[in-house]
């Protein structure tokens, strides 16, 4: 079974938690390379809007070059958990609100 890592990093005032198969020292000095990102694949309905948002943002990314000072933690894990985006100040998950139809006038 290939190695799986949970990568937690700070980006634009939010804490991102992603899963990847490869982590390494980057060829760019001061950066860590994160590649082979792992996302849940669901057919039909979207079960987790955060996972969908992360897939939209990073789905086409070959290698993510993260500045070393932005990385909070890298964990080697046995199985994938839920990816997340959290508010850096409170630690609470950032939830994308469900779109409601406009109120009639």
C-alpha positions in Angstrom: 0.0 0.0 0.0 1.5 3.4 -1.0 2.4 5.9 1.7 -0.2 8.5 2.4 0.4 11.9 4.0 -1.9 14.5 5.6 -0.5 17.9 4.9 -1.7 20.9 7.0 -0.6 24.3 5.8 -1.5 28.0 6.1 -2.8 29.8 3.0 -4.5 33.2 2.9 -5.6 33.2 6.5 -7.0 29.7 6.4 -5.6 26.3 7.4 -5.8 23.7 4.6 -5.7 20.0 5.3 -4.9 17.9 2.1 -3.8 14.3 1.5 -0.9 13.4 -0.8 1.2 10.4 -1.8 4.5 12.2 -2.3 6.3 14.8 -0.1 9.9 16.0 -0.6 12.4 18.8 -0.3 11.9 21.0 -3.3 14.4 22.0 -5.9 13.3 25.6 -5.0 15.2 26.5 -1.8 12.9 26.9 1.2 9.9 25.1 -0.4 8.4 21.6 0.2 7.0 19.8 -2.8 3.6 18.1 -2.3 2.4 15.9 -5.2 0.0 13.2 -6.1 -2.9 14.9 -4.2 -5.7 12.5 -3.2 -9.3 13.5 -3.4 -12.5 11.5 -2.7 -14.3 10.6 -5.9 -18.1 10.5 -5.7 -20.5 9.7 -8.5 -23.6 11.8 -8.6 -24.4 14.0 -5.6 -21.6 16.0 -4.0 -21.3 14.6 -0.5 -18.7 17.1 0.9 -18.6 20.7 -0.5 -15.2 21.3 1.0 -13.7 18.3 -0.8 -15.3 19.6 -4.0 -13.9 23.1 -3.4 -10.4 21.7 -2.8 -10.6 19.6 -5.9 -11.6 22.6 -7.9 -8.7 24.6 -6.5 -6.0 21.9 -6.6 -7.3 19.1 -8.9 -5.1 20.0 -11.8 -2.1 20.7 -9.7 0.9 18.5 -10.6 3.2 19.7 -7.7 2.3 22.0 -4.9 5.3 24.1 -3.8 4.7 25.2 -0.3 7.0 27.6 1.6 8.4 25.8 4.6 7.1 28.4 7.0 3.5 27.9 5.8 3.5 24.2 6.7 1.9 23.5 10.1 2.3 19.7 10.1 2.9 16.7 7.9 1.6 13.3 9.1 2.0 9.9 7.6 -1.4 8.2 7.9 -2.8 4.8 7.2 -6.0 6.0 5.5 -7.5 9.2 4.1 -9.7 11.2 6.4 -11.8 14.2 5.5 -10.0 17.1 3.8 -10.8 20.5 5.4 -10.4 24.2 5.2 -10.4 25.9 8.7 -10.3 29.5 9.8 -6.7 30.1 11.1 -7.9 32.3 14.1 -10.7 30.0 15.4 -9.9 26.6 14.0 -13.5 26.2 12.9 -14.2 24.6 9.5 -15.0 27.1 6.8 -18.4 26.1 5.4 -19.5 27.3 2.0 -23.1 28.3 2.5 -25.8 26.5 0.5 -27.1 28.8 -2.1 -30.7 29.8 -1.5 -33.0 31.2 -4.1 -33.5 35.0 -4.1 -36.5 36.3 -2.0 -39.4 37.4 -4.2 -40.2 41.1 -4.1 
